[in-house]
Amino acid sequence: MNDLIKKQLQDAQANMDKAIDHCEAELTKIRAGKASAGMLDGIFVDYYGSATALSQVASINTPDARTLLVQPWEKNMLVPIERAIMEANIGINPQNDGIVIRLVVPPLTEERRKDLVKKVKEEAERGKITVRNIRKDANEKIKRLKGESVSDDEIKTGEAEVQKITDAYIIKVDKHAELKEKDIMTV
């Protein structure tokens, strides 16, 4: 196989890896009724005038399956952290006891579980669309190689390889979504 086509395949695969990582990250943000520190990813606190990730101003622990403890490094950060969690609207009310902020994750109702499964499917579909767009870009780049000493047969072979890679990554997205659905529906 032509080196130029191999490079396009490697680039496509690297981009698809990033797409899978992003999809996984988005799926972990969907809570499954169990407390996890990842639920607070993406929450930023006003730390002396600059938006700072919550994990950089406090330690986040899970003492049990339904509780998150947020302990700020500085006592004066309790109120800004509490405000940031409420503004993030993650469906959990923080309880500030003056030392730590306790977040009790409520058990999921059947209706809420079904809504979360819908969210998982939407996120998985976004991941698949991203992978397909990467495939499209890779195929276009391979077609553009026609004038650069690349034969039509090599282009067809390259496109077939891109399709094989795409199929493998679509299966990976489906597996991640299936695991997350199982996790959500487990009572």
C-alpha positions in Angstrom: 0.0 0.0 0.0 1.2 3.5 -0.8 2.8 5.5 2.0 0.6 8.5 1.4 -2.5 6.4 1.8 -1.0 4.7 5.0 -0.5 8.2 6.5 -4.1 9.1 5.8 -5.2 5.9 7.4 -3.1 6.6 10.5 -4.4 10.2 10.7 -8.0 8.9 10.4 -7.4 6.3 13.1 -5.8 8.9 15.5 -8.8 11.2 15.0 -11.2 8.4 15.6 -9.4 7.5 18.8 -9.9 11.1 19.9 -13.6 10.9 19.0 -14.0 7.7 21.0 -12.2 9.3 24.0 -14.6 12.3 23.8 -17.6 10.1 23.5 -16.5 8.1 26.6 -15.9 11.3 28.5 -19.4 12.5 27.6 -20.9 9.2 28.7 -19.2 9.2 32.1 -20.9 12.6 32.8 -24.3 10.9 32.5 -24.9 9.8 36.1 -26.2 6.3 36.7 -27.5 6.8 40.2 -24.1 6.2 41.8 -21.9 8.9 43.1 -18.7 9.5 41.1 -16.2 12.4 41.1 -16.7 12.6 37.3 -20.1 14.0 37.9 -18.5 17.3 39.0 -16.2 17.5 35.9 -17.0 20.6 34.0 -18.0 22.7 37.1 -15.9 25.8 37.4 -15.6 27.9 40.6 -14.9 31.6 40.8 -11.4 31.4 42.5 -10.2 34.9 43.2 -11.7 36.3 40.0 -10.8 33.5 37.6 -12.9 30.4 36.6 -11.1 27.4 38.0 -12.1 23.7 37.7 -13.7 22.4 40.9 -11.1 19.6 41.2 -8.3 22.2 41.4 -9.7 24.0 44.5 -11.1 21.0 46.4 -10.7 17.3 47.0 -13.7 15.2 45.8 -14.3 11.9 47.5 -17.0 9.2 47.4 -17.4 7.8 50.9 -20.3 5.5 49.8 -22.2 4.8 46.6 -24.7 7.6 47.0 -22.5 10.4 48.6 -19.9 12.9 47.3 -17.8 14.9 49.7 -16.2 18.1 48.4 -13.6 19.4 50.7 -12.1 22.8 49.6 -8.4 23.4 50.2 -9.3 26.8 51.6 -12.3 27.4 54.0 -13.4 30.6 52.3 -14.1 28.6 49.1 -17.1 26.8 50.6 -19.7 29.3 49.5 -18.3 29.8 45.9 -18.1 26.0 45.5 -21.7 25.5 46.8 -22.9 28.3 44.4 -21.1 26.8 41.4 -22.6 23.4 42.1 -26.1 24.8 42.3 -25.6 26.9 39.1 -24.3 23.8 37.3 -27.8 22.3 37.7 -26.7 18.7 38.0 -29.9 17.8 39.9 -28.2 17.5 43.3 -28.6 20.1 46.1 -25.3 20.7 48.0 -25.3 20.6 51.8 -22.7 22.8 53.4 -21.8 22.0 57.0 -19.1 24.6 57.3 -16.2 22.1 56.7 -17.3 20.1 53.7 -20.0 20.1 51.0 -22.0 16.9 51.0 -23.9 15.9 47.8 -26.4 13.0 48.2 -27.2 11.4 44.9 -30.9 10.5 44.9 -31.9 7.1 43.6 -33.1 7.1 40.0 -36.8 6.6 39.2 -37.7 4.3 36.3 -38.8 7.4 34.2 -35.5 9.2 34.9 -33.5 6.0 34.0 -35.3 5.9 30.6 -34.5 9.6 30.0 -30.8 8.9 30.8 -30.8 6.0 28.4 -32.1 8.4 25.7 -29.3 10.8 26.5 -26.8 7.9 26.2 -28.2 7.0 22.8 -28.0 10.7 21.7 -24.4 10.9 22.8 -23.5 7.6 21.1 -25.1 8.9 17.9 -23.0 12.0 18.1 -19.9 9.9 18.5 -20.9 7.8 15.4 -21.5 11.0 13.4 -18.1 12.2 14.3 -16.5 8.9 13.3 -18.4 9.0 10.0 -17.3 12.6 9.3 -13.6 11.5 9.9 -14.2 8.7 7.4 -15.6 11.2 4.9 -12.6 13.5 5.3 -10.1 10.6 5.0 -11.8 9.3 1.8 -11.7 12.8 0.3 -8.0 13.2 1.2 -7.2 9.7 -0.3 -9.1 10.7 -3.5 -7.0 13.8 -3.8 -3.9 11.7 -3.9 -4.8 10.4 -7.4 -2.4 12.8 -9.2 0.5 12.0 -6.8 1.6 8.6 -8.2 -1.2 6.8 -6.5 -3.2 4.3 -8.7 -7.0 4.0 -8.8 -6.6 0.5 -7.3 -4.6 1.8 -4.4 -7.2 4.5 -3.8 -10.0 1.9 -3.8 -8.0 -0.3 -1.3 -7.4 2.8 0.9 -11.1 3.6 0.9 -11.9 0.0 1.8 -9.4 0.2 4.7 -11.0 3.5 5.9 -14.4 1.7 5.9 -13.0 -1.2 7.9 -11.5 1.2 10.5 -14.8 3.2 10.6 -16.8 0.0 11.2 -14.5 -1.0 14.1 -14.9 2.4 15.7 -18.7 2.4 15.3 -18.8 -0.9 17.1 -16.6 0.6 19.9 -19.1 3.5 20.3 -22.0 1.0 20.5 -20.2 -1.1 23.1 -19.6 1.9 25.3 -23.2 3.0 25.0 -24.4 -0.5 25.7 -22.3 -0.7 28.9 -23.6 2.7 30.1 -27.2 1.7 29.4 -26.7 -1.5 31.4 -25.2 0.6 34.2 -28.1 3.0 34.2 -30.8 0.3 34.1 -29.2 -1.7 36.9 -31.2 -1.0 40.1 
